[in-house]
Amino acid sequence: MNNGSRKNIYESPFISRYSSKEMLELFSPEKKFRIWRELWIALAEAEKELGLDITDEQIDEMKKFKDAINHDVAEQKEREFRHDVMAHVHAYGEQCPKARGIIHLGATSCYVSDNADLIIMREGLKIIGTKIMAIIERLADFAVKYKDTPTLGFTHLQPAQPVTVGKRACLWIQDLLIDMEDLEYLLSNMKLLGSKGTTGTQASFMELFDGDYEKVKKLDMLVAKKMGFDSVYPVSGQTYTRKQDSRICNLLSGIAQSAYKFSNDIRLLQHMKEIEEPFEEKQIGSSAMAYKRNPMRCERISALSRYVIVNALNPAITVSAQWLERTLDDSANRRISISEGFLAVDAVLNLYYNVASGLVVYPRVIEKHLADELPFMASENILMEAVKRGKDRQEMHEKIRMHSMEAAKKVKLEGKPNDFLDRVLKDEAFGFSREELECIISCEKFVGCAPRQVEDFIEYHVKPLFSSRKNSIKCNGDVQDDENKNPQESINFDVKV
């Protein structure tokens, strides 16, 4: 299709703008149909091993054409049969005339469609896990670098006790660690549907093996092993339980929630000019307001994450609405909701990595914001120091109250700087020198254990995660603005385990 004709038909933004090449290829028809052929080969091999009259020559023929999919024939057959699986059975058979009679032997459509979906989702989870690990690595470096940098903490988006920039980053990392725990649990418990037949009774295979139940059971496990799985669902209807789809999409939603939280935090911090997402040299923030530096990456993370969170409702309804052994009202919905859930999370993580790799910190602005609020936060320390020097606690408390009220008026009514500390210095009742007062209100005294918490968190929670996975991660990120006419966005992770 030429570029001119492409403009006349709808194309998913996940293809043209957001998702990585590897995730798009994973959910492509080409990948699915190749897995179908791998499953037919695995079934034929297992049936041969268990005594059915299938020859090596037939299997070799199937292997020869495994990757040479004759799409034109399959498409013509589907128009004729109105059945995608049977269309591909016949297309494969035309390439493999010797094996034609044993392709799909004893199986129902869900043997290839459901098993392929499970294989693809497992591979998708591995890609996502790799990207989360890469993001954690970047955020951990950031946290260590800024573990001692005091910054104003907020509760209810109101100034609260100071934290450190690095400590705040650990909150983002911790959410991702929880997501990794959930992801690894799901991966470790992934099962194949196996070869269960039209209603899950394996009746067709009992017929093939002359009622030998042990061979039927062994067939199930042989197919699973050949496709890289350790187990199958012990019982099923025609399909594997759609509960698995819901579990996976809930995991994707959880990852999106973590990314959403991060992106919102950066958007708030960028508004305050404390921390910014990367901004390219020639990047345009606004077509009208040339001075603007919009947090477009984080806004896009938020937008796509919202899509993923809402999308998790689709498989929840699907699993709830499956009648008895199976209804087909799952199929069209699953084609969209599962694949696009993965594509959206992939896009979110590409952006997350890009932002985490290039966060820009403005220490002077952070210091200014601290200086504006710290005087009031230091009032209790000032009171305690005055009492240590023999002053009357109640008298000092009243003086601090009066000085803080007057200083607050200057700030709120007159827009002037907070002069609380100057008022305390001038008040002879306290008797502090400037050096003494600066020591009392030193930021380091207000961040508590934050620097040590960062060190412990990285040492005992993040590093073990990486030591158990000897990954070599190479990254290349390129993100363009949503307003660009020829958008292209990709980030690829070349992982060697």
Secondary structure, DSSP 8 states (H G I E B T S, - for coil): --HHHHTTS---HIIIIIS-HHHHHHTSHHHHHHHHHHHHHHHHHHHHHTT-S--HHHHHHHHHTSS---HHHHHHHHHHHS-HHHHHHHHHHHH-TTTGGGTTTT--HHHHHHHHHHHHHHHHHHHHHHHHHHHHHHHHHHHHHTTT-EEEEEETTEEEEEEEHHHHHHHHHHHHHHHHHHHHHHHHT--B--S--SSSS-HHHHHHTTT-HHHHHHHHHHHHHHTT-S-B-SS-SSS--THHHHHHHHHHHHHHHHHHHHHHHHHHHHHTTSEE----TT--S-SS-TT----HHHHHHHHHHHHHHHHTHHHHHHHHT--TT--GGGHHHHHHHHHHHHHHHHHHHHHHHHHHTS-EE-HHHHHHHHHHHHHHHTHHHHHHHHHHTT--HHHHHHHHHHHHHHHHHHHHHH-----HHHHHHH-TTT---HHHHHHHT-GGGTSTTHHHHHHHHIIIIIHHHHHTS--EEEEEEE---TT-SS---EEEEEEE-
